[in-house]
Amino acid sequence: MEIKEKRVPSRKVAYVPHTDSFQKIPEFIDEVIQLVQENGLELTGLVYGTYHNGIKELVETRQDFEIGVSIKDFQADGNPAGRIGKLGLKEITDHTVLSAIHKGSHKTFNKTVEELVNYSLANNYDIVGPITEIYLPSFSEKKVEDQKTEIQIPVINMNPQK
C-alpha cells in the first residue's frame, strides 16, 4: 500500500451526522445527495465520510460519523446558510493529510487505518483530526471487493527538516 502526504484544498460541504452502522453508508449518501438537490445546492463531486470513534473501536452498529458531499456554495434562497433542516453546511479549510487507497470491504478497513497510523508515528507526524474516507467514485455503485476508498488522516509533520 502506498501512503502519501498531500495537501487537501479548502472545500464547502453539506453533511448529515449519524450514529449508526457502516452498513447504512450507501443509504446515507443517497440521503445527503437528495437533501442537497432538494435545497437547490450545487454538488461538486466529492462524497465523504468522517469518523469520530477511536481507531481501536470497531463499532458495527454505533459508529459516530458524518456523511457529506462537496458543494459549490452555502447559498440557500440567495442567502448564506449554516444549516438547512438536518443538513449541516460548513467549510473545511485546507490541511495536510496522510492518504492511502483502501480496496474492498470495510471489514479490512482497520488494517489500512492502522498502517496509516503506524506510518505517521514512524515518520514523526502528529495526527490532528478524525479519519475521513473519500468514496471513489461512489460507495454504492460497485461490488464490495471492487470498491476503492481514499482514507485520509489529518496530520502535522513534526520533522523540522521537511
N, C-alpha and C positions, 0 to 999 in steps of 0.2 A: 504494500500500500504506500502510495506517495503522499507525503504530508508537505504542505506548502504554507509559508507565511504570506498573507496578502492583505491589501488594504481594501476594505469594503466602503464604497461611497455612501454618502447620506441618501436616505430614501424616505418617502412618506408611505405609511402603511395603514390599512384598515384591518382590524383583527377582532376576534371574539375569544375571551378567556374561557377555559373549560377545566373541570376536574373530572376526569373520566378515563376511559380505556383507549390505548393506542389503536385498537381495532376500529374505532369510530372515526379515525382521522379522515378517511375519504368523504364521509358524510359531513364532517365539519368543514372541510374545504369547500364542498358544494354549497353549504350554508353561507359561508363568508362571501363567496362569489355572487350568490343570489342577492344577499343584502347590499353589496356594493352596487350591483346593477340596478336594484330597486330604488336606490337612493341617488341615482344619477352620477355616481363617481366613475372615473375612468381607470380601468385596470391597465397596468403597465407590464404585467407578465410574471413577476416573481411570486411564487407560492411558498410559504414557510411555516414552520412550527418552532416555537421556543419553549424549552422545558425548564421548569423551576425546581424539580426534585433533585436531590443529590445523586452523584454518579453511582453510588452503591445501592441506591434504592431502585430495585427492579419492581416497579409498581404497574401491574397489569390493569387494574380497574380504578385506581385512584391517582392517576398521574396528573400533576398540576402543569398546565401548558396553555399557550395561546396559539391559535391558528390564524394566519393572516395572509394578505396579498399586498403587493405594492400598488400604489395608486398615483395618479398624476398630481392631484392637489386635494386640499381639505375643503373645497367649496361645496356647500350644500345650499341650494336655492340662492346662489350668489354671495353667500356669507361664509366666513371661516367657521369651521366646526371642530369640536373636540370629541364629540360623541353624538351618534345618531341612533337612538334606541339602544340595543345591545351591542352595536357596532362601535368599537373604540377607534379613534384616529390619532396617530402620533407620527413624529419624525424621529427616525433612528439616525443619529449623527454618524459621520464617517468614523471608522475604527479599524484596528488591526485584528486579524483572526489567524488561527491555525486552521487549516482546511484539509479535509480528506474526502474522497468519494467512497461511500459505502454502497455495496451492491447486494441486493437480496432483502430478506425479511428483517423486521425489527427484532426478531428473536436473537440475532447475532449483532445487533446494534451496539450493545455494551462493549463488545470486544473492540470495535472501531473507536469508540469513545475512550476506552482505556489506553489504546495505543496513542491517541492524540494527547491525553493527559501525561502519559509516560514520556512522550517526546518533549512536551512543554517543560517538565521537571528536569530532564536530562540536558536541555538546551537553555536553561535559565530564563524561562518565561513565567510571568505571573498570570494566572487565569483571573479575569476581572469581570466575568459575567456569565449568564446561562448559556447552555448549549442551544444552538439553532440549527435546524435542518432546512435545506433548500431542496424542494422536490423537483426532480429533473425528469421530464418536463412537468409531469403532473402525477401525483401519487396514485390516482385511481385508474390510470389508463393501461397499466402493464401487469403481466403476471408477476407474482411476488419475487420469483428468482431473477427476474429481469429488471426490477426496479432499481434506479440509481438515486441516491440521496447524497447531497453535499452536506457534510457535517462541519459546522464552524464553531470554534470556541474563541471568544474574545480574549485577547492577551495583551500584555505589555512585555516587550523584550527588555530584560534587566541587564543584558550584557552591554556595557558601555562601548565596546569595540565595534558593535554592529550599527 
